[in-house]
Amino acid sequence: MKIVISGVGEMGSHLAKMLSGNGHDITVIDADAKLLSDVSALADVITVEGDSTTFSTLRRASVRKCDLYIAVSPVENDNILSAIMAKQLGAHKAIARIDNNEYLEPNNKEMFINMGIDYLFYPEKVAADEVIKLLGHTAVTEYIDFSNGKLSLVVFRLEPNSPLVGRKIVESLPDDALPAYRTVALTRGGKTIIPSEDDEFAVGDTAYVITRRDALYEVMSLSGRADERVRNLMILGGSRIGVRIASELEREMNVKLVDYNADKAYRLAEILDKTLIINEDGRNNDAMMEEGLTNMDAFVAVTGRSETNILTGMLAKRLGIKKVIAAVENLNYINLAESVGIDTVINKKIVTASNIFRFTMSTDVQAIKCLTGTDAEVLEFIVKPNSPATKSRIKDMNLPKGVIVGGIVRGDKVFIAVGSTEIKAYDRVVVFALPSAIDRIGAYFN
């Protein structure tokens, strides 16, 4: 697929590296020659220096021949304008990053579609929504619904008192078994493991479990942590993510938002009615203690600095805070953040990749989720009639190594997949896959 990316800051560079690594033909546009030089050192890309809102630059980037145009510069208006222009010049699909929630309202979204933009995405909104969802499930590190919640992927770290520790990951089941959940993978020591018959759960493992709705709370209890209600929440950082979290939750719980910038703190006090705004430096441990950090049920660090978020998250964890979430934009710091006990890491690059990656698949994908802390992805397909998946049981399908079918939704019925399960046309199938197999699995269901 020929893809043009305009804007090669942190997000554009990450997308260029990820997509070029999957064999796509990537061209990147930016007015900054230094940024172009940096991205060309990281990925196999063609660079075009210039303003992406001019026809001459877009023509030099050959957007008329591209399958997908992705506008991810830091300037929202430039993204919208260049995506419209690229579509008019002949780009097959055009998508744009925005930072205004108003544009996502149904009637407004329709206007953008009529102008030629196929998809708008707001990474900060998606990241904030993920944090809000996780604050409702303190025992897990990630929680993703598929098929309107009929199936869920639950991710959790095994505590010493988890009932899974020492048990076989893959348990032998009779052919007519109807399990309520299934472990599709785990990460250990920074490596992703697709479980075999000899593997056992160990303390510190991160387990990825596909579950039916009726077994959700049973699965959450397997982590060894109680799923407790959050009543008192402290947010560090008056970023877009922090403000959205506070505005959504301030009527449900006691929310404190800490920001070191006095002007911003005054502005936030006018925007947020029920949130207590504190003008303080979150790196000052004594000040944070005075502001009641020890009394919090949850702590969310979403400043613009990964290092600050990790360090304050460590402090919160040592003080016994039940749920600690940190925004970590530096991908190299994610494993570090998880290793020091931070419960959940939020990364806008990974959030954005999940939004965009499905547009690059050669087959129809209903949903795709790029997971934090692993290169693996979870995909949801609707099975087409006469596709290979409909012609044999799962264990006879010869799926690529690194692929596990987790669950199936058939109308109102939900199945956790086992080897003897047969897939039928129009089933919704949730699949866990390692990067090496992503390009090959779609053909089984389409």
Long-range contacts (C-beta under 8 A, 24 or more apart in sequence): 1-25, 1-67, 1-68, 1-360, 1-362, 2-27, 2-62, 2-65, 2-66, 2-67, 2-68, 3-27, 3-66, 3-67, 3-68, 3-69, 3-70, 3-360, 4-28, 4-29, 4-61, 4-62, 4-63, 4-66, 4-68, 4-69, 4-70, 4-86, 4-91, 5-29, 5-70, 5-72, 6-30, 6-52, 6-61, 6-69, 6-70, 6-71, 6-72, 6-73, 6-78, 6-79, 6-82, 7-52, 7-71, 7-72, 7-73, 7-74, 7-78, 7-79, 7-97, 8-32, 8-35, 8-36, 8-38, 8-39, 9-35, 9-72, 9-73, 9-74, 10-329, 10-349, 11-72, 11-97, 11-123, 11-348, 11-349, 11-352, 12-39, 12-70, 12-72, 12-73, 13-38, 13-39, 13-42, 13-43, 14-331, 14-349, 14-352, 14-353, 15-70, 15-72, 15-349, 15-352, 15-353, 15-356, 16-42, 16-43, 16-45, 17-42, 17-43, 18-353, 18-357, 19-360, 20-44, 20-45, 22-360, 22-435, 22-438, 22-439, 23-439, 24-360, 27-61, 27-62, 27-66, 29-57, 29-58, 29-61, 30-73, 52-78, 52-82, 53-78, 53-81, 53-82, 53-85, 55-85, 55-89, 58-82, 58-85, 58-86, 58-89, 59-89, 63-89, 63-90, 63-91, 64-89, 64-90, 64-91, 65-90, 66-91, 66-92, 67-91, 67-92, 67-93, 68-92, 68-93, 68-94, 68-95, 68-359, 68-360, 69-93, 69-94, 69-95, 70-95, 70-96, 70-356, 71-95, 71-96, 71-97, 72-96, 72-97, 72-352, 73-97, 76-100, 80-112, 80-117, 83-116, 83-117, 84-115, 84-116, 84-117, 87-116, 87-117, 87-118, 88-116, 93-118, 93-119, 93-359, 94-118, 95-119, 95-120, 95-121, 95-356, 95-359, 96-120, 96-121, 97-121, 97-122, 97-123, 97-352, 98-122, 99-124, 99-240, 101-125, 101-244, 118-359, 119-355, 119-359, 121-352, 121-355, 121-356, 123-348, 123-351, 123-352, 123-355, 124-239, 124-240, 124-241, 124-244, 124-348, 125-240, 125-244, 126-351, 126-354, 126-355, 127-241, 127-327, 127-346, 127-348, 127-351, 128-240, 128-241, 128-244, 128-245, 128-248, 129-244, 130-346, 130-351, 131-241, 131-245, 131-300, 131-302, 131-325, 131-344, 131-346, 132-245, 132-248, 132-249, 134-323, 134-325, 134-344, 135-230, 135-233, 135-249, 135-298, 135-300, 135-323, 135-325, 136-230, 137-220, 137-227, 138-225, 138-226, 138-227, 138-228, 138-229, 138-230, 138-297, 138-298, 138-322, 138-323, 138-343, 139-220, 139-221, 139-223, 139-225, 139-226, 139-227, 139-228, 140-220, 140-223, 140-227, 141-206, 141-343, 141-344, 142-344, 142-371, 142-372, 144-369, 144-378, 146-367, 146-378, 146-380, 146-407, 146-409, 146-428, 146-430, 147-380, 147-409, 147-414, 147-428, 147-430, 149-213, 150-212, 150-213, 150-409, 150-414, 151-210, 151-211, 151-212, 151-213, 151-406, 151-407, 151-409, 151-414, 151-430, 152-210, 152-211, 152-213, 152-216, 153-184, 153-208, 153-209, 153-210, 153-211, 153-369, 153-378, 153-406, 153-430, 153-432, 154-208, 154-209, 154-211, 154-216, 154-219, 154-220, 155-206, 155-207, 155-208, 155-209, 155-371, 156-206, 156-207, 156-209, 156-220, 156-222, 156-223, 156-225, 157-204, 157-205, 157-206, 157-207, 157-223, 157-343, 158-201, 158-202, 158-203, 158-204, 158-205, 158-206, 158-207, 158-223, 158-224, 159-203, 159-223, 159-224, 159-225, 160-203, 160-224, 161-224, 162-201, 162-203, 162-222, 162-223, 162-224, 163-222, 163-224, 164-201, 164-207, 164-222, 165-201, 165-202, 165-203, 165-224, 166-200, 166-201, 166-202, 167-200, 167-201, 168-197, 168-199, 168-200, 169-195, 169-196, 169-199, 169-200, 169-201, 170-195, 170-196, 170-197, 170-199, 172-197, 173-418, 175-418, 175-419, 175-420, 176-420, 177-418, 178-415, 178-416, 179-416, 179-418, 180-211, 180-212, 180-214, 180-215, 180-218, 180-416, 181-209, 181-210, 181-211, 181-212, 181-215, 181-218, 181-219, 181-416, 182-209, 182-210, 182-211, 182-406, 182-407, 182-416, 182-417, 182-418, 183-207, 183-208, 183-209, 184-208, 184-209, 184-210, 184-404, 184-406, 184-432, 185-374, 185-376, 185-404, 185-432, 187-373, 187-374, 190-335, 192-374, 192-375, 192-376, 192-434, 194-401, 194-402, 194-404, 194-434, 206-338, 206-373, 208-371, 208-374, 208-376, 208-432, 210-406, 210-407, 210-416, 210-430, 210-432, 211-407, 211-416, 212-407, 212-414, 212-416, 213-414, 228-297, 228-322, 229-297, 230-297, 230-298, 230-322, 230-323, 231-297, 232-256, 232-292, 232-295, 232-296, 232-297, 232-298, 233-296, 233-297, 233-298, 233-299, 233-300, 234-258, 234-291, 234-292, 234-293, 234-296, 234-298, 234-299, 234-300, 234-316, 235-300, 235-301, 235-302, 236-282, 236-299, 236-300, 236-301, 236-302, 236-303, 236-308, 236-309, 236-312, 237-282, 237-301, 237-302, 237-303, 237-304, 237-309, 237-327, 238-264, 238-265, 238-268, 238-277, 239-302, 239-303, 239-304, 239-327, 241-302, 241-327, 241-346, 242-300, 242-302, 243-268, 243-271, 243-272, 245-300, 245-302, 246-272, 246-275, 247-271, 247-272, 247-275, 250-274, 250-275, 256-291, 256-292, 256-296, 258-282, 258-288, 258-291, 282-308, 282-312, 283-308, 283-311, 283-312, 285-315, 288-312, 288-315, 293-319, 293-321, 294-319, 294-320, 296-321, 297-321, 297-322, 297-323, 298-322, 298-323, 298-324, 298-325, 299-323, 299-324, 299-325, 300-324, 300-325, 300-326, 301-325, 301-326, 301-327, 302-326, 302-327, 302-346, 303-327, 306-330, 306-333, 306-337, 307-333, 309-337, 310-336, 310-337, 310-340, 310-342, 313-337, 313-340, 313-342, 314-340, 314-341, 314-342, 317-341, 317-342, 317-343, 334-372, 334-373, 335-373, 338-373, 344-372, 345-372, 345-373, 346-372, 347-372, 361-442, 362-439, 362-442, 363-442, 363-443, 363-445, 363-446, 364-442, 364-446, 365-442, 366-428, 375-434, 375-435, 376-432, 376-433, 376-434, 376-435, 377-432, 377-433, 377-435, 377-438, 378-406, 378-430, 378-431, 378-432, 378-433, 379-430, 379-431, 379-433, 379-438, 379-441, 380-428, 380-429, 380-430, 380-431, 381-428, 381-429, 381-431, 381-442, 381-445, 381-446, 382-426, 382-427, 382-428, 382-429, 382-445, 383-423, 383-424, 383-425, 383-426, 383-427, 383-428, 383-429, 383-445, 384-425, 384-445, 384-446, 385-425, 385-426, 386-425, 387-425, 387-444, 387-445, 387-446, 388-443, 388-444, 388-445, 389-423, 389-429, 389-444, 389-445, 390-423, 390-424, 390-425, 392-422, 393-419, 393-420, 393-421, 393-422, 394-418, 394-419, 394-420, 394-421, 394-422, 394-423, 395-419, 395-420, 397-444, 399-437, 399-441, 399-444, 400-433, 400-436, 400-437, 400-440, 400-441, 401-434, 401-436, 401-437, 402-433, 402-434, 402-436, 402-437, 403-431, 403-432, 403-433, 403-434, 403-437, 403-441, 404-431, 404-432, 404-433, 405-429, 405-430, 405-431, 406-430, 406-431, 406-432
